[in-house]
Amino acid sequence: MDGRQIEIRPVDLLDPAQQNDAARWIELHANVQRELFGDGGSAWTLEEIQTFHRSPDAERIARAAWADGRMVGAAEIGMPLTDNLALATLWLSVDPAHRRRGCGSVLLADAEQIGADHRRTTFVAEADGAMGAPDLADGFATRHGYVIAQTMLRSALNLTAGRDRRSGILDRADDADGCDDYRIESVLDRLPDEWLADRAVLQQRMSTDAPADDLALEEEAWDAERLRATDDRTRRSGRRIVESVARHAPTGRLVAFTRVSVSGAEPTLAYQQDTLVLREHRGHALGLRVKAANARLLQEALPQVTAVRTWNSDSNGPMLAVNRRLGYVADGYRHDWQKVVS
Ligand SMILES: CC(C)(COP(=O)(O)OP(=O)(O)OC[C@H]1O[C@@H](n2cnc3c(N)ncnc32)[C@H](O)[C@@H]1OP(=O)(O)O)[C@@H](O)C(=O)NCCC(=O)NCCS
């Protein structure tokens, strides 16, 4: 097999007639996680990916590389439609038995062409690795003109330990309540209507305030309706949501939040999603407190969950410090490879 014998075809992940191809496409991506982390990888389910493909927020196109009648490579091009209109995210996985034969290059050229056809000029692809292990994408991405724009650390919190430490954080905050202007509130699965307007502001701030390092990203556009619709899709894909916020009592406004979600296919593991404290309310340990409160509700509501996994920019000192205090331990990394074309 070489680049000339590889055929690229679309895969419609939403078409019931293509479910065998969809399953193989997901398997190719999941196999890379197994290769990198053994049982400790992170794989999306078909239901979750279908949810992304139904979302009006981005156009997602799945492509597959075929050789000798078998699907040997999988790619996805994601193109936001609400904001970041120059961005295309790429997801590329080639079967280990078929690497170094041009398959990745053909898939990448096809994906970049699709991006160009949609006027996308910034291409970003993620590559994971276990701590201390080499990045499998390094030679390939460099060869194709990509550079590392951000390095994320992957960390895990063992929930079966450290309960006292997390309670201590919340108790100390309660003791200080008389002189403290903040109240922590937590919910399972559905944000109250009354939260939505403030939460949309916090969500939008996430895209400007979390370090993007050298990634060429723009501010996202969020409102209550988009937030509700996104959460509804997440729930329909089988994910549970646990979220905590800090309310500034004098104004009644929400000024900080954190969220984890739990996949139906992996009920013992929670994925940390966004955490943010509004700039003007930093310095009151709110990041620590919303995360400790969220871990408490997570353990009460979904007791089968034993660990939380998170990714943070290696330049994000404040978030990494909060995570260390909660007991997170780094076990891997992710490189965001970027190419900007003029
Ligand atoms: C990265 C990946 C998609 C490459 O797929 P591939 O089919 O092996 O890539 P190609 O055969 O088209 O490689 C093209 C060139 O990239 C470079 N390259 C690819 N793999 C390399 C490696 N392991 N070490 C060094 N250079 C490499 C070489 O220059 C190669 O050309 P050559 O074989 O003539 O020397 C594949 O290794 C993979 O699935 N990795 C795991 C998931 C991942 O990292 N995805 C990419 C995120 S950017």
The ligand as a Gaussian input file, in Angstrom:
#p B3LYP/6-31G(d) Opt

LIG

0 1
 C        0.213000      10.680000      13.047000
 C       -0.408000       9.584000      12.145000
 C       -1.838000      10.010000      11.763000
 C        0.452000       9.493000      10.882000
 O       -0.123000       8.552000       9.995000
 P        0.758000       7.793000       8.882000
 O       -0.181000       7.143000       7.949000
 O        1.763000       6.932000       9.548000
 O        1.502000       9.034000       8.194000
 P        2.308000       9.045000       6.793000
 O        2.700000       7.659000       6.395000
 O        1.493000       9.810000       5.799000
 O        3.610000       9.873000       7.198000
 C        4.039000      10.958000       6.415000
 C        5.343000      11.489000       6.957000
 O        5.187000      11.944000       8.302000
 C        6.404000      11.662000       9.038000
 N        6.114000      10.655000      10.073000
 C        5.008000       9.909000      10.222000
 N        5.114000       9.134000      11.317000
 C        6.308000       9.375000      11.855000
 C        6.998000       8.868000      12.986000
 N        6.448000       7.950000      13.786000
 N        8.236000       9.343000      13.253000
 C        8.787000      10.278000      12.456000
 N        8.191000      10.784000      11.345000
 C        6.955000      10.340000      11.067000
 C        7.386000      11.101000       8.035000
 O        8.079000      12.182000       7.462000
 C        6.441000      10.446000       7.038000
 O        7.029000      10.285000       5.761000
 P        7.983000       9.010000       5.475000
 O        7.286000       7.783000       6.004000
 O        8.130000       9.004000       3.991000
 O        9.260000       9.257000       6.216000
 C       -0.419000       8.213000      12.858000
 O        0.893000       7.943000      13.372000
 C       -1.381000       8.085000      14.004000
 O       -2.529000       7.664000      13.816000
 N       -0.952000       8.444000      15.238000
 C       -1.804000       8.430000      16.424000
 C       -2.860000       9.570000      16.407000
 C       -2.259000      10.941000      16.141000
 O       -1.234000      11.284000      16.699000
 N       -2.942000      11.702000      15.244000
 C       -2.408000      12.929000      14.659000
 C       -2.633000      14.156000      15.414000
 S       -1.796000      15.518000      14.595000

